[in-house]
Amino acid sequence: MSPEPNSSTPDLVPGRLEQLKTALAEASAAADLKARGRFLVLTHRGPDPDALGACEGLRQLLVEGLGYEPVVATLGEIHRAENVALVEELELELEDYDSIDHSRFAGVLLVDTQPEFGHTVVPEDLPVVAVFDHHVTPSAESGSEVPVAYSDVRLKVGATSSMIQGYLEEAGLVADKTTASALFCGVRYDTADLSRNATPEDEAAYLNTFKNADRGAIARIAHPPLPSIYYSELSRALSCARRHGPLVLALMGQVENPASVAEMADLFLRMEGCSWALVGAGHGDEYVLSLRTDPSFGQAYPLMQRVLDGRGSFGGHGHIAGGRIHLDDDGESTVRATERHLRTHALALLGSEGEDGIPDEGRLLTS
Ligand SMILES: [Mn+2]
């Protein structure tokens, strides 16, 4: 079937796959002999289901559709219970970025992130051949711009996994069981089962990947076993959380499991009358933040930007944003000072008073 010259579906730009093929072929030809045909697929630190799903989809596209040899490598521990379950249930083959020999590869493909993001490491000695993402491009600091041969950044699409599923379809491939399951989870978690940020591309990807997915694995990923530390950190989050009008703010001090931060942000946003939730905690020499907004309230990304006020790095799309700040040390006073700073900026966004006319202090959730 030959494509119509004037496609009636504006989002379906023909030739994406062709452009990608060209970029890969050129990078491969320019590489040393031993690196030809081999590509490194990378995503952001602490990958989520969408990042992992997109990596798996790209793996199948590169192997079966384009005849290349990809290696998917991740950086940073995967903490969140669903994400750990996804890797284990689907037995994903992920290499550790820190033990990768760069000279084995002709170039890098980045998914669910862009070179400018602070939570992403791009090897300096390899060309970035392709970028697939749906996040707002952060403004690059002067002189730090990384050249990218092929860039596909679509801000409206709910999940990068949906974009990659589109490439598989364009290549005439059907996702295998593992890939379909990973892609499905990617679309599912980034769009909350198509309830937020979902475009027609997300709907198509969600339904088409579900057909071939391992439904048992998907169910087990949705209700994973939780580490026992989860319950003590839940207790801590509940006892320190304060309600400031539409905001629930919980700055937890040091935690053992940084995944607690995102878990608690999701939990607090479900509170009636809560329009946004901001949760943060120190983990080692980093301070980790998660921000969630109610769909009717607005975007999470600009709020996170204002809360951080020029410190650290952050990313987000739609109603979800995450940030991290490097700490000079993991001492209690450093963490407390960081939390005071964040609290001040978060409360400044509310104006001087909460809904009850109570400034600053807020109300403890449990008292
Ligand atoms: Mn994503």
Residues whose N, C-alpha, C, O or C-beta is under 5 A from the ligand:
A	BS01	MN	D50 D112 G158 A159 T160 D190
